[in-house]
Amino acid sequence: MRVFKVIVPVVVLMAMTAGCSSASDEDEEGLTAQRENYCLQLGTWQKARNAARTDTSSSTEGDEIETVARDALLAVQSLRDETVGQGRTLAEATQAALNDGDTAAEQRLVRYCDDAGFETLTR
C-alpha cells in the first residue's frame, strides 16, 4: 500500500507536467503560425505596392493594395504587442508602414520577419 501512495502522486505529477509541456508546444506552434501568416501578408502587400509603382495604368491595383493592406492589419492583431525596436510595437510599426509609408518602420517589420525565420516572405 505504501508503494501505491508514492506512485500515484508521481504519476499525477508526470501527467500534469506532460500536459503543460504539450500546451506550451501548441502555444509556440500557434505563435509561429501567426508570425508566418503576418509575414506572408506583409510580403503580399509589399509585392502589390511595388507592382503598382511600376504599372500606373490600372486603377484596380489601388484596390488590391488596400485589400492586402487590410489583410496585413488583420494578421497583426494577435501579435500587436510584440516589440520591433525603437519603442514601437508590431501594430504601431505596421500601421506606420502600411498607412503612412514609413520606410524605417517597414525595415523594422522586415527585420522582425527575418528574426522569426520568415525572411523569404518579405521584400
C-alpha positions in Angstrom: 0.0 0.0 0.0 2.9 2.3 0.8 4.3 2.0 -2.8 0.8 2.9 -4.1 0.8 6.1 -2.1 4.1 7.2 -3.6 3.4 6.1 -7.2 0.0 7.8 -7.6 1.3 11.3 -6.8 4.3 10.8 -9.1 2.1 9.6 -12.0 -0.3 12.5 -11.4 2.6 15.0 -11.4 4.0 13.5 -14.6 0.7 13.7 -16.3 0.3 17.3 -15.3 3.8 18.2 -16.4 3.2 16.5 -19.8 0.0 18.4 -20.2 1.7 21.7 -19.6 4.5 20.8 -21.9 2.1 19.9 -24.6 0.1 23.1 -24.2 3.3 25.1 -24.3 4.3 23.4 -27.5 0.9 24.1 -29.0 1.1 27.7 -28.0 4.5 28.0 -29.6 3.3 26.4 -32.8 0.3 28.7 -32.9 2.6 31.7 -32.4 4.9 30.6 -35.1 1.9 30.1 -37.5 0.6 33.6 -36.6 4.0 35.1 -37.3 4.3 33.2 -40.6 0.8 34.4 -41.7 1.7 38.0 -40.7 5.0 37.9 -42.7 3.2 36.4 -45.6 0.6 39.2 -45.6 3.3 41.8 -45.2 5.1 40.4 -48.2 1.9 40.3 -50.3 1.3 43.9 -49.5 4.9 44.8 -50.5 4.6 42.9 -53.8 1.3 44.7 -54.6 2.7 48.1 -53.7 5.8 47.5 -55.8 3.8 46.3 -58.7 1.6 49.4 -58.5 4.6 51.7 -58.6 5.8 50.2 -61.9 2.4 50.0 -63.6 0.3 53.1 -63.1 -2.2 52.2 -65.9 -4.6 50.2 -63.8 -6.8 51.7 -61.1 -7.8 48.2 -59.7 -4.3 47.9 -58.3 -5.1 50.6 -55.8 -8.0 48.5 -54.6 -5.8 45.4 -54.4 -3.2 47.3 -52.3 -6.0 48.4 -49.9 -7.2 44.8 -49.7 -3.8 43.2 -48.9 -3.0 46.1 -46.5 -6.2 45.3 -44.7 -5.3 41.6 -44.6 -1.9 42.5 -43.1 -3.5 44.8 -40.5 -5.9 41.9 -39.5 -3.0 39.5 -39.3 -1.1 41.7 -36.9 -3.9 41.8 -34.3 -2.9 38.7 -32.4 0.8 39.8 -32.5 0.2 43.6 -31.9 2.1 43.9 -28.7 5.3 42.3 -29.8 8.1 44.8 -30.0 10.1 45.7 -33.1 12.6 48.2 -31.7 12.7 52.0 -31.3 10.0 51.6 -28.6 7.4 50.5 -31.2 5.0 47.6 -31.2 4.4 45.4 -34.2 1.0 47.0 -34.6 2.4 50.6 -34.5 5.1 49.8 -37.0 2.7 48.0 -39.3 0.2 50.9 -39.2 3.1 53.4 -39.9 4.5 51.4 -42.8 1.2 50.5 -44.5 -0.8 53.7 -43.9 1.9 56.3 -43.7 4.6 55.0 -46.0 7.2 55.0 -43.1 10.2 53.1 -44.7 12.0 52.9 -41.3 9.0 51.1 -39.8 8.8 48.8 -42.9 12.5 47.9 -42.4 11.8 47.0 -38.8 8.9 44.8 -39.9 11.2 43.0 -42.4 13.8 42.5 -39.7 11.0 41.1 -37.4 10.1 38.6 -40.1 13.8 37.8 -40.6 14.3 37.2 -36.9 11.1 35.0 -36.9 12.6 32.8 -39.7 10.3 34.1 -42.5 12.7 36.3 -44.3 11.8 34.8 -47.7 8.2 36.0 -47.4 9.1 39.7 -47.4 10.9 42.0 -49.8 
